[in-house]
């Protein structure tokens, strides 16, 4: 098989690991050097660093400036998105967030997110942020949470009705969907109890498929255990899903700590699907590289 180096649409790292608190198990967020080590093992050329600017996510935020700093230090291995919280610039629904977004865009930011603020997508301040992202032509990576309190991420109910409102109201805004509640909606066996986990079994087309067919501004960030589970739980369905939505799926890792191993399992799965001919060479290229180049306007080799 021809070598196709991947682009990771969902990367995290801290340049100040020695000062960072634990994210769990007494281990801080990965350093850029640790991420590069993982990349070299699974043939990822570069990753898109996502800031984490909302306090709901963890005990310490990762800023846009930190992501820009890492990208400047390792320009051949990292790109970056900026992070703007919807409550920024005065905590009001008429804040001029384009000022912040255009500042970061001028510095090289390719998008906005990961958006993890614990607000409803149709909250006036969230709606204001989406409107400014659309005006600034910056795609947004969102993390969906199952409810307010005890979780990070924008909050939506079963069936993602609030996400649909955003997709309909902001048709020029490209949204990269991510998280357990997002990917659980790929099938019909999603419940209030399992939507923040990894529903298994054969997939009968769920709400996510319906939204993808209805709104061409919705894209899929296939990263972390949630994206991996959605693709690996039913290879027959995944084969069809990739064919239908080949232009709207983006490969990601979401490596957060040095003990993460899901990226190896997913890499092995995709390699086997490709080897078996269940993913065409054209669609494999789009998924792991081409779509990121196209959507983010990257100046890298095809």
C-alpha positions, 0 to 999 in steps of 0.5 A, a space after each residue: 500500500 502507498 504510504 499516506 501520512 495522516 493529519 490529526 484533526 484533534 490534538 492537545 498538548 501543554 508546553 508547560 508540563 512541569 507546571 501542570 496539574 494532574 488530569 488523572 492517575 497523577 499524570 499531566 497533559 501530554 507534552 508536544 514531544 510526547 505527542 510527536 513520539 506517538 505520531 512517529 509510531 502511527 505515521 501522523 505527519 502533523 496535528 491540529 492543536 486545540 486549546 481548552 479555554 473553559 474552566 469546565 474542562 480541567 483544573 488548568 486551561 490551555 490557551 491559544 497562545 500556548 498552542 501558537 507557541 508549540 506550533 511555532 516551535 514545531 512548525 512541521 508537526 503542529 497547526 493550531 486552532 484558537 480558543 474563544 469562550 462564548 463568555 469572553 469580552 464581557 460575558 454578554 450576548 452582543 460581545 464583539 468576538 470577531 475582534 478576538 477571532 480575527 486576531 488569532 486568525 491573523 496569527 495563523 489559527 485555522 479554526 476555533 475550538 475545542 469548544 467545551 463551555 457548559 452552555 446550551 448551543 442555543 444560549 444567546 452567548 453561544 449563538 453569538 460566538 457561532 455567528 462570529 465564527 461564521 463571519 470570520 470563516 473559522 470552522 468550530 470543533 465542538 464537544 457535546 455534553 449530556 447535561 449541565 453540571 458534572 461534565 464539560 462541553 456544550 449541552 444537548 439532549 437525546 437526538 441533538 435537537 439544539 445542535 440542529 438549531 445551530 446547523 440550520 441557523 448558521 449554514 455557513 458555519 462548518 461544525 466538527 462534531 465530537 464526544 461521546 454523546 455526539 457519536 452515540 447518536 450514530 445508532 438508534 440504541 442510544 439512551 440517556 444512560 449510555 449516551 456518555 459512554 460507548 454504545 456497542 453492537 450492530 448499527 442501525 442508522 441513527 440521528 447523526 446520519 439523519 443530520 449529516 444528510 440534512 446539513 452539509 455544514 456538519 462534519 465528523 471529528 473521528 477521534 478519541 475512544 468515542 469516534 473509534 468505538 463508532 467506527 469499530 463497533 460495526 465494520 459493515 456499517 462503517 464501510 457504507 458510512 465512509 462511502 456516503 460521507 467521505 468528504 465530511 469525515 476527519 481523522 483524529 487522535 485526541 491524545 491527552 495523557 502519555 498512557 493513552 493507547 486508543 490511537 494504536 487500536 484505531 490505527 490498526 483497524 483502519 489499516 486492516 480495513 484499507 488492506 481488505 479493500 473495505 476503504 478505497 484508496 481515494 476515501 482513505 486518503 480523504 479521511 486521514 489527510 485530504 479533507 483536512 487539507 481542503 477544509 483548513 486550506 493547508 499548504 502541505 503536499 498532497 
